[in-house]
Each structure stands twice: as structure tokens, then as C-alpha cells.
């Protein structure tokens, strides 16, 4: 995934996925821009105009004299706040308006500073060229227009401009950071990416609850009503698994269909897939057993096991068609009077091993979008094959809203069930994960 060319649509999805990061960096740019505006307030400019007694063809010389060190040095004592000759030179600009008018402009942090500096330089120039030390002879000039008022960008205006520039820069920086992070992220997010990583189709994808304690799990087991769209996806998953809802109601179907949902301990958002599947089946009138079997990582699901081990109270709203069992054994968990048994198995994310749970009719992997890599899925598929089970499909929790893929593989390229042709399925899965890792 990290080596795919970034097209516009995928880039937009990546930026949206990292919207919190982009927003934080944008706000940081906004605050930095505002801070710089406060730290460096805008300079204001004021102008004084000096008139010569008669037009002259040497106005360029007069411009040089007005900005010369002798004139500026004489103006320094009258400039407030005190400054250096070099600093004053950088703040003063002299230019000719006509053949007998000079404009002397000065900058300052306030209007008063700019006015005072411009008037000080103008008076110093008039005094200098009227003295005996004038390089062009004594010339009787006068200040035609003293500096009054100042122009320039206001503090509020500069604050807004700097803040907006900082916001834009932060937004661009956040977008670049999101794209860079995404290219280094090997976790699978799109349904097609998940399915193709091990060559197994996705049976259903739907949002799930995220209980964090026993009370949350108890509430999930008592009441779960998916939206119409997700309910249809669950029904479709039942059809794909070969579960005929109508014939299974009230236990009329001969035998017991059982399903193991294998999740990785590093992907806690997927833990609710099995319980929600069981609760939904019970809500359809199917006599269902939810079995929390022996787990490779019991700590990851301690709250779930606690909630399932406590018998429902008299006020419980748990569906009457649902039996919940915590079992540390194998086939002892099978109930003869149920039509569907859902077994939850949580394995270690790095070294998955299918626990010694009861043998079931089908086995599926439960993952959440953006939580697992192709390598982790390949390891999980290998553990399913090593246990002599068939990998029937994949259930995806919390699919991304921007994902428009289905995870349905073409029949010509759909992998043979793991138990039926284990060597080929595992080899393909590991090969795909190796390519992605590179």
C-alpha cells in the first residue's frame, strides 16, 4: 500500500483520515503567524516636504545630501527613541518630487515616531545646506510641509494577514505530514486491500460498539439494533455462510451451524464482531449460543468474559433466544437445542495460535479497518490452516466511510478454502504480505 501512486481521491481520503493532525498543525501555524505579527508590529510611514528657493537641475545631488551621514548625524539628537546612525539610515528615504521639492519619508513603530524622525531629518537638511559646510554652497531651503499623520498597515490588519498566512502554511504542512505518515503505514484500510492481502472475500462490514468494561459489554448483549443497511449486510453474511434464517428459526433446522470468529488481540475494535453477530441472529428469532471459548490472550477480553460469566438479571433485556457461555473446554460448550453457535476466539497479534475451542462449521477472521497489516492477516490465516480449519471469509468492523470498495474477489481469483488447499493459500498470503512489507 505504501508504494502505490497517490492519486487525488486517495490523497483526500488520507488527509481526511488524519484530519486531527492536519487541524492541529493548521492551528499551530495560525498561532505562530499571530505571534509573529505581535512580535514585529507593522511600521508606519510619515513624510515631510522641503522646498528649494528655485528649480535646480541637480536634484539628484540634493537627494544624496539629504540622506547623507552629516545630515542624519545632526538629526540623531532629535530622534526619539534614540537610535543608531545605521538604523536611522535604513528608516529614512529621500526622493525628488519636482525640480525644487524634496520628499523625506521616515518609518516608525508609531505615528509619533515616524513624524518626529521625518521632521528631524527635514530640519537637519535645511540647516545643513544653509550652513557654510554645505557641499553645494549655501542654499536657503525651508520645510514646506511638516510630517503629520502616518500611513501603513494597521496592527489589526497585519495580525489578520499573518494569522491567515500561518494557517495556510500550517494546512499545507499538515497535509504533507499526513501523506508522509500514510506512506509509512502498512495497515490495511480499504475492504479490497484487506480481502486481496490473503485472497479471502469479505462477508460483511459494519460499525460495532466499543465497550471498555463489563457494564458496556452487558449493555451490548442486552440491546443491539443495527441500522437497516447494516442489518442487510449481516443477513447477506448469513447467506454466504449457508445459514438459512427462515429454516433456522425455533430450532427447526436439523443440526447445529457453528461459526468461529477469530480476532487479533492487537485489534480490540474487532472483539464485538462475534457478540453483535450472535445478538443480531437472536433478534431474528434464531436460537443462538454465544460462546467465549479458551482464548490465547484472555487479558484482552477480560471485561467481555466477566460480562458473559454473570447470569442475566430479572430486569435484563437480553434476547430470549440468546444463550451466553464462557467455556474453558471444547465440545462441552455445544448446546443441542440451538441452531447457531458463535464462538469468539482472540489470538495473539504477533504469534497467533487458534485455541483449543470447539470445532465449528465455519471459521472467519474478524478485523477492523486500519488496525492490521497484511503480514498479521497472513499469520492469522496460517494459524487457521495449522488448526485444520477452513477460512470461510472475513468480517470487517468499522469500515471507513470513504471506502467505496466491496472486498468481494472475483470467483476466478477467489482463494480455495485454507483447509482444502492450505499450502497454496498460505503461500499466496505470505507472498502478498512480503511484497507489501518491501
Secondary structure, 3 states (H helix, E strand, C coil): CCCCCCCHHHHHHHHHHCHHHHHHHHHHHHHHHHHHHHHCCCCEEEEEEEECCCCCCCHHHHHHHHCCHHHHHHHHCCCCCCCCHHHHHHHEEEEECCCCEEEEEEEECCHHHHHHHHHHHHHHHHHHHCCCCCCCCCCCCEEEECCCCCECCCHHHHHHHHHHHHHHHHHHHHHHHHHHHHHHCCECCCHHHHHHHHCCCEEEEECCCCCCCHHHHHHHHHCCCCCHHHHHHHHHHHHHHCCCHHHHECCCCCCCEEEEEEEECCCHHHCHHHHHHHHHHHHCCECEEEEECCCCCCHHHHHHHHHHHCCCCCCCCCCCCEEEEECCCCHHHCCCCCCEEEEEEEECCCCCCCCCCCCCCEEEEEEECCCCEHHHHHHHHHHHHHCCCCEEEEEEECCCCCCCCCCCCCCCCCCCCCCCCHHHHHHHHHHHHHHHHC
